[in-house]
Amino acid sequence: MTVSPEISGVICTHNRERFLERCIDSLLKQSLDSNLYEIIVVDNGSTDATKAICTKFLHHPNFRYVFEPILGLSAARNTGWQNARGRYVGYLDDDAVADETWFEKAMWSFEKIEPSPDWVGGPIELEWEVASPEWITEEHWVTLGYVNWGGKERFLTAPGERLGGGNSFYPRALLEKMQGFDTRLGRKKNLLLSGEETQFQHRLKAMGGNLYYHPGIRIFHFVPQERTIPAFFYRRYYWGGITDYLMSKTLQGFSFEHIAQPEKSGSQLGRLLKNSITALGLFRSESAVLQSRIYISYVIGRLVAVLKFGWRRLDLNRE
């Protein structure tokens, strides 16, 4: 590359040959001058054709391939920013494609908005392989990655407003300052542990950081058929319960006024009893039964985490 890039796009991938080429192609067709950005694929210990696919793109001067043998999405993301040459670093999920203005609007947000954003992102639209079943609600869309705060760019300030980790940009200096993503959280092999970007948001907010949303920083996230069946959501919410408990342990000692307060114990118990009865499937619609079983899966995951980790302190040193 003859010109140092201003912005880096990182694709972290593990055995996703089915999607990877399409993802890379979307970053090669950007409206921003190709001299101003680079594409980095972090191969996180793949055993499929990932390396061979990447080899086909090495003739592009702004494309690089990096192998990270330590499995885990957080480890791969950290390898991405550590190898990035740009002042800004963006992450794109390997099963998504980016809008052609992805880099351009991210650069504009960092360079034109005051105060300068710490985290920039945009909509994550869902691209369904099959029609979405009626029982999958918008709450479940969020679990599948969906983000949309409308058609106007703005800072996100309200409790509950967030950006998706698979469609996010940060100043590289900030990632270095915060030591990147916590490797105790995030996908590891076949485990659906997550929460690394949510924890990052909490840490960023605690130090006075801000999030900026731009509708032009848009991606389309693929939803395969196997993620439209109840079994996927039972497993996903079970791991969501585990994730939320472990994340709370990693955030002990922080103060977060911006986070909505949890339900009181009485309300939680009432909700649990109501959903437990509904989950039995007696005299209720199929949709209601599935919603209750998904909720119970989350509660079970949280309980498992409490029983397994509740009496010990997590090692706060990074793995």
N, C-alpha and C positions, 0 to 999 in steps of 0.2 A: 504494500500500500504506500503510495507516494505522499499522502496527506494524512496526518494523525486524525482519527475520527473524533467528533465531538460527542457522539452518543453510541452506546453499545447495546445491542439486543441479545439477550441470553436465552437459549432454549435448553432447559435441563430435561434429559430423556433417559428412560430405562426400558429397553425392550419394547419400543413402540414403533417398530418399522412400518407398521400399517399407516401411521399418520405423519411421520416425520418429514417426508419429502414435500408434502403439501404445505406443511407449516413453514419450512425453509423458503419455499417458492414465494410465499406471501411476503416475506421480508426482502426478497430480491426485487420486488415490484413496487417499491415504495416511492412516494412523490418526492421525498427528500433526496438531494444529491448523494449518490452512492459514496462519494469521497468523504462525506460527513458522518457516515455511520458504518459500524461493523456488525457482523453476525457471529456469535460464538455458540456452538453446540457443545454442551457439556454432557458427554456420554458417561452416565453413572453406572458403570459396570455392566453394560449390556452384553448379552450373549447371542443376540440375533444379528441381523444384517445392518445394524445401525452404522457401524464404521464404514462399511461398503457404500452405504447411501451417502454418507458425508464425503467420502472420497470423490464422488462425482461432482461436488461443488467446490473443490479446492482450487479450481482454476479461477474462481472469482477472487479478486484481490482483497475484498472486504469480508471474506468468509474464513473462519478458523474452527478447528476441531480440537477439543481438549478432553482427555480421558481422566475421569475421577473414579478410582477403585473403591473408595469408601462409600458403601451404599447408604442412601438417605437423601431426601430432597433438600433438606437444609444444608447438608454438606456440599451438594452439587451447586446450590445457589451461591454459597460462599466461594466456591471455586470459580464461579462465573464472575463475580465482581472483582475477585482478586486478580483475574487475568484480563479484565477489561481495560482498554486504553482510553475510552471516552470519559468525559467529565460526568456524564450521566449514564446510568445503567438501568435497562428495562428488562423485564422478564415476561416471556410468552409461553404459555402452556404448550406442550408438544402435540396435543390433540386439538389445537385451535389454529385458526388463521387470522391474521391481522388485517384490518382495513388499510388501504393504501396510504392513508394520512397518519398512520400510527406514530412513526418517528417525527414527522413534521409537526404535529400538534403537541407532542410531548416537548420538543425543543422550544416551541413557541411559549408553552406554559412556563417553563423554567426561565426563559429569557425575558419575557414581557410582563409577567404577573408580579405585583408587589403586594405584600412581602413575598420573596421567592419561596415557592413551595418546597416542602421536604419530601413529599410523596405525591406523585401524579399518576392518575389512572383514569379509566373511563368505563363505558358499558361493556358488559360481557353478555352477548346474546347467545341463546341456545340453538344449536343446529341438530334437530332430532333425526335419528336414523329411521325411526318409526313414529307414528303418531303418538303423542303423549296420552296415556290413559287419563280418564276424567278424575280419578282419585288423586292424581298428582297435583297438588296445589302450588300456589306461588311460593309458599314457604319451602316446599321441596325443591322448587327451581333454584332457590338460594343455595341449597345443599349441593346442587349440580353445578354451581358456579355463577348463577345469574346475578348480574348487577345492572341497575339502571336507575339513575337519579334524574332522568329527564333530559331535555334537549338544550339546556343552558349551562355553560361552564360556571363553576363557583367553588368556593371552599366548602368542605363538609364540616359542619360544626355541631349538628344535633346528635344526641346519644343514639347509638345504633347505626349511624351512617358509617359506611366502610368502603374500602376498595378491595378488589380481588387480587390475591397474590400473583395469579397467573396473567395479570394485565396491569403491571405496575412499573413505575420508573422512580429512581432515587438518585440524588447526587452521590457519586462514588465516595466522596469525602465523608458523607453522612454514614454510609454503610461501614466504612472503615472505623469511624468514631464509635459506632454502636457495636462493633465487632460482628456485624452481619446477623445471620439468623441462628437461633438457638438450636443446636444439633440434637438436643434432647426431644425436640418436637419435629413434626413433619413426617411424611411418608417414609417408611423403612421397609424395604422388600415388599411383601404382600400385605403388610399391616396398614390399616386405614387411619393411622394416627395422623393428626394434622395440627393446626393451631399456631404454626410458627409465624405466619404473617399477622395473625390476630394478636399474638403476644408482642410482635414488633410494633404494631400500631399502639398498643397500650403503653409500651416503653417510650415510644416517640411522643405520644400525647403527654406523658408524665414529665417530659423534659421541655414541654412547650412547643412541640412540633406541630405541623399542619398538614392537612390532606387537601389536594385540589383535584376536582373532577372536570374532565373535558369530554364532551360527547364524541369528538372526533378521534379520540384514542379508543377505538372500538375493536373488539375481537369477536369471533364466532367460535364458540366452544362446542365440540361434537359430543352428542349424547348417544352412545351406542344402545342397542336394544336391551342388552343385559343390565343396563342401569334404569330400566323402566319397569322392573318387576319388584314386588314387595320384598323379596329376600335381600336385594341390594340395599334397600333403605333400612331394613332391620339391622344389617351389619354396619352400615354407614353411621346410623344413629347410636348403635352400641359403642362404636369407637369414638363417636362424638362425646359421649358421656365420659369415657376414659380421658379423652383429650382435654375437656374442660377442667376436670379435676387436676390433672397434671399441670396444665397451664397455670391454674390458680396457685399451685405450689411454687412454680418458678417465679411468680410475681409477688410473693410475700415480701412485705416491707415497702411496697409502692403504694402511693395514694392516687386514686383515680376518681376524681369528682365527675368526670365526663361519662362514666359508665353507669348505665341504668341499674338501679338497685334491684336485687333479686326478690322473688316473691317471699312473703313471710312463710314460716314453717307451716302454719295452719292452712294457708292457701295451697301450699305444695302438697300437703297430705290429702286435702280434699280433691285436688286434681288427680293425684295418684289413684285414689279410691275410685273416682268416677271412671277413669280410663281403664282401670283393672276390670271393672264390671263390663264396660263396653267391649273390651278385648275378648271376652268370652264368646261374643258373637250371637247373643240372645236378643232377638227382636230389634236389631239395629241394621242399618244399611251396610253393605259391603265397604263403602268408603269410610264410614264412621269406625268400623271395626279395624280397618287397616291403619287409620290415623292413630287410634289408641294403641295398637300393637307397636307402631313405630315409636310412640312416646315411651312405652314401657321398655323398649329396647334401649333407649337412651338412659332411663333410670337404672336398668340393670348394669349398663356399662359404668355409670357413675359409682354404683355400689361396689362393683368389682374393683374399681380403682381405689376407693376408700379402704376396702379390706386389704388390698395388696400393698398400698403405699401410705395409708393414713397414719401409721405409727412410726414412720421413718422419715427423716429429712432427705429430700433429694440432693444429690451432690450438685452443688452450684457451679462446679468447674465444668467447662465445655468438654465434650467427648473428644 
